Amino acid sequence: MGRSPRWRPRSLLPRPLRLRRISLWAIALGVIGCLVLGAIDPSRSEEAPPPIDFSQFPAPQVHPMPEALRRWRDQPKARSPGALVNPQDDHYFDQMVASPLGHLVWSRWPVTIALVPPTVAPDRWLTAVQQAIADWSPYLPLELLPVGSAEPADIMIQWGNPTLRTEAGMSRAANARTTYEFYWDRRDLQKGDRPRLAHRMLIQLRADRSPPQLLGTARHELGHALGLWGHSRDRRDVMYAAAVAHPAHLSIRDLNTLVKVYEQPTRLGWAIAPADATSRAPALLD
Ligand SMILES: [Zn+2]
């Protein structure tokens, strides 16, 4: 008797479009985080992804920019006398790293966030995280789910004591750590719809820091989760890599970089292509 297959293709898709689970989950892990001093190179992930056959995935396309971010982009910005650059051009997009499937752009709004606070003295941690969410909310629609909500969130912010691996391979305590993974989103599918390629984020955040540092770290990690996958070299930006005594508020450069990220094509958020467009796709059967 033959072994039964470990995974049976879902009947939703016609046979040529069935994907092996491994093809998505094997490339699922991306890690970024900030140490107390110094930072991990965001281009390094803890597990190198295997080669990907991109013929299986939706083609990269640009999503419509959310209204709030577009409004901010299009508002007139003051230029200081003698400034050498247009404020719109003042960004650090060249420090951003795309995932194997493209920039980590959200396209289904609002982005939902769930919190798992520390069990002991959660108030200080919750205050910082909720303030960080409020700081980003004017630019991207975010929705905080009630504690204990059964709905799976796009971004999970969880109390924890994460560690990161340094370039020398040593394990060090970190203020926070953010990871992403990919999955096929089958929510709200109508008959004939195809699943979307989606991502979700997990932020692990320590609680034993001063309130300003807690807020600065929460704001920074939420920046990663919202698509800023990389670090600024300027300590006046929220996405500066190292922890500082007085963390920055959102800067024009942070927001300009966010705009640039949301102007990039990505495979994320798009449905798998129709059968006729992928007739060349090889080896998709399990
Ligand atoms: Zn960081």
Residues whose N, C-alpha, C, O or C-beta is under 5 A from the ligand:
A	BS01	ZN	G33 C34 A241
